Amino acid sequence: MKVIDLHCDVLYKMQKDPKLTLHTEEEGKLDVTRARLAEGNVNAQVFAIYVPEDEPMEPQTALHQAELFWSKVLTEPGVKLIRTAGDLEEAERTGALGALLSLEGVDSLRGQWWSLRLLHRLGVRLLGMTWNHANWAADGAMEPRGGGLTAAGRKLVRECEKLGILIDVSHLSEKGFWELRELASRPFFASHSNARAILNHPRNLTDDQIRALIQVNGILGITFVPYFLSGSDTVRIDDVLRHVEHICELGGAGHLAFGSDFDGTDSHVSGLSHPGGYPALAEALLKRYPESVVSGFLSGNASRFLRDNLPKR
C-alpha cells in the first residue's frame, strides 16, 4: 500500500551536517533515506523547515533549508516537487516520489512578509505557525501562559489563505486552535499529533479539537514520537493503533493519516524506526480494518485533502 507521510525533519539534520544526503546509510544519521522511503512504499513525503532555538532566528536560516530541499531532495531522480493538486495527481499517476515543503514555526520569519512570499515561491504549501513556544504570531502548545493568536498571527492566516498555504495546527496552543477555527475560511490540518484522551500531553489534541478538524474536513496525521503515544518505556505499533482506534471512534476514519516525525525524535516505536517500517504498520492495521479503510489511513485521506485544498494548477 502506498503511503503519504505528513512530516519529517530531514532538512534540519542536513543543515546541521552538510555531508548528509538521502543516500546516507550510516546508522544513526538519518531515519529517512531514499532506500527506506522505497522500502516503505512512501509515494509522497512532506519535508519540514524547522529552525531550532540554537540557530540564528532569521529568514536566511529558513531559506537555507529551502535551498537544501532544492539541492539535496529535488535533484534526486524520480522526485517531483508538489506545489499544486495537479502536481500530486501527476506524481501518483507516474509513480514519482512527491516532495512537499512545509514550515514548522514562523519564528525565523520575524514578521517579514517578503520572506513568507519567497518561501511560497520556493514551494512552501504547508505552515505551522509555532513550534512549542510563543513567537510573534501565536503561542505554541507548550507555552505556559496558553495564549492564542496575535494581531500579526491573524494577518499571517489571511496571507496564507491568499497564497494557498495550508495551516498546520500540530504545535499550536489550544486557544490558538480555537481562534484559528473561528478565523479560517479554508480547511486546516494537524500534520503530526495524537489523541490526548489516550495520552494526556499538550502536543496531543483533545476530542473536541479532533471533532473540529473533522467538521472542517481537515486531516490528522498520527505521529510516531513515543512520548506522544504512550507512557511506557517501550512503545510498540499497538500503541499507535490505540490512537487510531480512538480517532475512528470519534468519526475520524476518513480524516486520519500519518505524520511520522522521523528525524525529529531520538527515540522510536519498536518496529517503526524509519519509513521502511510502514509495511509492518499496514499489516497490523489490516488485522483490524478493511483494506479500503487502511488504504485511506496510509495515503488516501491525505491525498484527498491535498488535492482538494492545494491550488489546482
C-alpha positions as CSV (number, residue, x, y, z in Angstrom):
1,M,0.0,0.0,0.0
2,K,1.2,3.5,-0.9
3,V,2.0,6.0,1.9
4,I,1.9,9.7,2.3
5,D,3.9,10.9,5.3
6,L,3.0,14.4,6.5
7,H,6.1,15.3,8.5
8,C,9.8,14.6,8.7
9,D,12.8,16.7,9.8
10,V,15.5,15.7,7.3
11,L,16.2,19.3,6.3
12,Y,17.1,20.3,9.8
13,K,19.6,17.4,10.1
14,M,21.1,18.3,6.7
15,Q,21.6,21.9,7.8
16,K,23.4,20.6,10.9
17,D,25.5,18.2,9.0
18,P,26.2,19.3,5.4
19,K,27.6,15.9,4.5
20,L,24.2,14.2,4.8
21,T,22.2,13.2,1.7
22,L,19.2,11.0,1.1
23,H,21.7,8.2,0.4
24,T,23.4,8.4,3.8
25,E,23.4,4.9,5.2
26,E,25.5,5.3,8.4
27,E,23.5,4.1,11.3
28,G,22.0,6.9,13.5
29,K,22.5,9.7,10.9
30,L,19.1,9.8,9.1
31,D,15.8,7.9,9.6
32,V,14.6,9.0,6.2
33,T,16.6,7.8,3.2
34,R,15.7,7.2,-0.4
35,A,16.1,3.4,0.1
36,R,13.9,3.4,3.2
37,L,11.2,5.5,1.5
38,A,11.1,2.9,-1.3
39,E,11.1,0.1,1.3
40,G,8.1,1.7,3.0
41,N,6.2,2.4,-0.3
42,V,6.2,6.1,0.5
43,N,4.9,7.9,-2.6
44,A,4.8,11.4,-1.0
45,Q,6.8,12.9,1.8
46,V,6.5,16.3,3.5
47,F,9.9,17.8,4.3
48,A,9.7,20.4,7.1
49,I,11.8,23.5,7.5
50,Y,12.4,23.7,11.3
51,V,14.8,26.3,12.8
52,P,15.8,25.3,16.3
53,E,16.4,27.8,19.0
54,D,20.2,27.5,18.9
55,E,20.3,28.7,15.2
56,P,20.0,32.3,14.1
57,M,16.3,33.1,14.1
58,E,16.4,35.0,10.8
59,P,14.8,34.4,7.4
60,Q,18.1,33.2,5.9
61,T,18.2,30.2,8.2
62,A,14.8,29.0,6.9
63,L,15.8,29.9,3.3
64,H,19.0,27.8,3.7
65,Q,16.8,24.7,4.5
66,A,14.6,25.5,1.5
67,E,17.8,25.6,-0.6
68,L,18.7,22.1,0.8
69,F,15.3,20.9,-0.2
70,W,16.0,22.0,-3.8
71,S,19.7,20.9,-3.9
72,K,19.5,17.6,-2.0
73,V,15.9,16.3,-2.4
74,L,14.5,17.6,-5.7
75,T,17.7,16.8,-7.6
76,E,17.1,13.1,-6.8
77,P,16.0,11.1,-9.9
78,G,12.3,10.3,-9.8
79,V,11.4,13.0,-7.2
80,K,8.7,15.6,-8.1
81,L,8.0,18.9,-6.4
82,I,4.4,19.1,-5.2
83,R,3.0,22.6,-5.3
84,T,-0.4,22.0,-6.8
85,A,-3.1,19.4,-6.8
86,G,-2.1,18.7,-10.4
87,D,1.5,18.0,-9.3
88,L,0.2,15.5,-6.8
89,E,-2.0,13.8,-9.3
90,E,0.9,13.5,-11.8
91,A,3.2,12.1,-9.2
92,E,0.6,9.5,-8.2
93,R,0.0,8.6,-11.9
94,T,3.7,8.3,-12.8
95,G,5.0,6.7,-9.6
96,A,7.3,9.6,-8.8
97,L,8.1,10.4,-5.2
98,G,6.2,13.5,-4.4
99,A,8.1,16.0,-2.2
100,L,6.2,18.8,-0.4
101,L,7.8,21.6,1.6
102,S,6.4,22.8,4.9
103,L,7.4,25.4,7.5
104,E,7.3,24.4,11.2
105,G,7.1,27.6,13.2
106,V,7.4,31.1,11.7
107,D,9.8,32.4,14.4
108,S,12.6,32.9,11.9
109,L,10.5,35.0,9.5
110,R,10.3,37.7,12.2
111,G,7.1,39.1,10.7
112,Q,8.8,40.0,7.4
113,W,6.1,39.2,4.8
114,W,8.6,39.1,1.9
115,S,10.2,36.0,3.4
116,L,6.8,34.2,3.5
117,R,6.2,35.1,-0.1
118,L,9.7,34.0,-1.1
119,L,9.3,30.6,0.7
120,H,5.9,30.2,-1.1
121,R,7.7,30.7,-4.4
122,L,10.3,28.1,-3.3
123,G,7.5,25.6,-2.7
124,V,6.1,26.0,0.9
125,R,2.4,25.0,0.8
126,L,2.0,23.9,4.5
127,L,2.7,26.0,7.5
128,G,2.7,25.6,11.3
129,M,2.5,29.0,13.0
130,T,4.5,27.9,16.0
131,W,6.9,25.2,17.4
132,N,6.3,24.6,21.1
133,H,6.8,28.1,22.5
134,A,5.5,31.6,21.8
135,N,6.5,33.7,18.9
136,W,5.4,36.9,17.1
137,A,2.3,35.1,15.6
138,A,0.9,32.8,18.3
139,D,1.6,30.7,21.4
140,G,2.8,27.2,21.0
141,A,1.3,24.1,22.7
142,M,4.0,24.1,25.4
143,E,3.8,27.8,26.2
144,P,2.7,28.0,29.9
145,R,0.5,31.1,29.5
146,G,-1.6,29.4,26.9
147,G,-2.3,32.4,24.7
148,G,-3.8,32.5,21.2
149,L,-3.1,34.4,18.0
150,T,-1.5,37.8,17.9
151,A,-2.7,40.5,15.6
152,A,0.2,39.6,13.3
153,G,-0.8,36.0,13.6
154,R,-4.2,36.8,12.3
155,K,-2.7,38.6,9.4
156,L,-0.5,35.5,8.8
157,V,-3.6,33.3,8.5
158,R,-5.1,35.7,5.9
159,E,-1.8,35.9,4.0
160,C,-1.5,32.1,3.9
161,E,-5.1,31.8,2.6
162,K,-4.3,34.3,-0.1
163,L,-1.2,32.4,-1.2
164,G,-2.7,29.0,-0.9
165,I,-0.7,27.8,2.1
166,L,-2.5,25.3,4.4
167,I,-2.3,25.9,8.1
168,D,-0.9,23.1,10.3
169,V,-2.1,23.1,14.0
170,S,0.1,20.4,15.4
171,H,2.2,22.7,17.6
172,L,-0.4,25.4,18.1
173,S,-1.8,26.3,21.6
174,E,-5.3,25.1,22.3
175,K,-6.6,28.7,22.5
176,G,-4.8,29.4,19.2
177,F,-6.5,26.4,17.7
178,W,-10.0,27.7,18.5
179,E,-9.2,31.2,17.4
180,L,-8.0,29.7,14.1
181,R,-11.2,27.7,13.9
182,E,-13.2,30.9,14.0
183,L,-10.9,32.9,11.7
184,A,-10.1,30.4,8.9
185,S,-12.1,30.3,5.8
186,R,-10.3,27.2,4.5
187,P,-9.7,23.7,6.0
188,F,-6.7,23.3,8.2
189,F,-4.9,20.1,9.5
190,A,-2.6,18.6,12.1
191,S,0.5,17.0,10.5
192,H,1.8,15.1,13.5
193,S,-0.3,14.9,16.6
194,N,-2.1,12.2,18.6
195,A,-5.2,11.8,20.8
196,R,-5.0,13.5,24.2
197,A,-7.7,11.1,25.6
198,I,-5.2,8.2,25.1
199,L,-2.1,10.1,26.3
200,N,-2.5,13.4,28.2
201,H,0.2,15.6,26.6
202,P,-0.2,19.2,25.5
203,R,1.0,18.3,22.0
204,N,-1.9,15.9,21.5
205,L,-5.4,17.0,20.5
206,T,-8.5,16.9,22.7
207,D,-11.6,15.1,21.5
208,D,-13.2,18.5,20.8
209,Q,-10.3,19.5,18.6
210,I,-10.4,16.3,16.7
211,R,-14.1,16.7,16.1
212,A,-13.4,20.2,14.9
213,L,-10.8,19.0,12.4
214,I,-13.4,16.5,11.1
215,Q,-16.0,19.3,10.8
216,V,-13.8,21.5,8.7
217,N,-12.8,18.5,6.5
218,G,-9.2,18.5,7.7
219,I,-6.9,15.6,8.5
220,L,-4.9,14.5,11.5
221,G,-1.5,12.8,11.0
222,I,-0.8,10.4,13.8
223,T,2.9,10.7,14.8
224,F,5.3,8.0,15.9
225,V,7.1,10.0,18.6
226,P,7.0,7.6,21.6
227,Y,6.2,10.1,24.3
228,F,3.1,11.3,22.4
229,L,1.9,7.7,22.1
230,S,2.4,6.1,25.5
231,G,3.9,6.5,28.9
232,S,5.6,3.1,28.7
233,D,9.4,2.7,28.4
234,T,8.9,0.5,25.3
235,V,6.4,1.7,22.7
236,R,5.1,-0.7,20.1
237,I,2.9,-0.5,17.0
238,D,-0.1,-1.5,19.2
239,D,0.3,1.9,20.9
240,V,-0.1,3.6,17.5
241,L,-3.2,1.5,17.0
242,R,-4.8,2.7,20.2
243,H,-4.7,6.3,18.9
244,V,-6.1,5.2,15.5
245,E,-8.9,3.4,17.2
246,H,-9.9,6.4,19.3
247,I,-9.9,8.8,16.4
248,C,-12.1,6.3,14.4
249,E,-14.5,6.2,17.4
250,L,-14.9,10.0,17.1
251,G,-15.8,9.6,13.4
252,G,-12.4,10.3,12.0
253,A,-11.7,7.2,9.9
254,G,-11.9,9.4,6.7
255,H,-9.7,12.1,8.2
256,L,-6.8,10.1,9.7
257,A,-3.3,10.0,8.2
258,F,0.3,9.6,9.4
259,G,3.0,12.2,10.1
260,S,5.9,10.2,11.4
261,D,8.2,13.0,12.6
262,F,11.1,10.8,11.6
263,D,14.4,12.6,12.1
264,G,12.7,14.8,14.6
265,T,13.0,12.4,17.5
266,D,15.8,10.4,19.1
267,S,13.6,7.5,20.2
268,H,11.3,5.3,18.1
269,V,8.4,2.9,18.2
270,S,9.7,-0.7,18.2
271,G,9.5,-1.9,14.6
272,L,8.7,1.5,13.3
273,S,12.0,3.4,13.5
274,H,12.1,4.6,9.9
275,P,9.9,4.7,6.7
276,G,10.8,1.0,6.0
277,G,8.5,0.1,8.9
278,Y,5.3,1.2,7.2
279,P,4.5,-2.2,5.8
280,A,4.6,-3.6,9.3
281,L,2.1,-0.9,10.4
282,A,-0.1,-1.7,7.4
283,E,-0.1,-5.3,8.3
284,A,-1.2,-4.5,11.9
285,L,-3.9,-2.2,10.6
286,L,-5.2,-4.8,8.2
287,K,-5.9,-7.2,11.1
288,R,-8.4,-4.6,12.5
289,Y,-9.8,-2.6,9.5
290,P,-10.9,-3.3,5.9
291,E,-8.3,-2.8,3.2
292,S,-10.1,0.3,1.8
293,V,-10.0,1.9,5.2
294,V,-6.3,1.2,5.8
295,S,-5.5,2.5,2.3
296,G,-7.2,5.7,3.4
297,F,-5.2,5.9,6.6
298,L,-1.9,5.4,4.7
299,S,-2.4,7.7,1.8
300,G,-6.0,8.1,0.5
301,N,-7.2,10.6,3.1
302,A,-4.1,12.8,2.9
303,S,-4.2,12.6,-0.9
304,R,-7.8,13.8,-1.0
305,F,-7.2,16.6,1.5
306,L,-4.2,17.9,-0.6
307,R,-5.9,17.5,-3.9
308,D,-9.0,19.4,-2.6
309,N,-7.1,22.2,-1.0
310,L,-3.8,22.8,-2.8
311,P,-4.0,25.2,-5.7
312,K,-5.3,23.3,-8.7
313,R,-2.5,24.3,-11.1
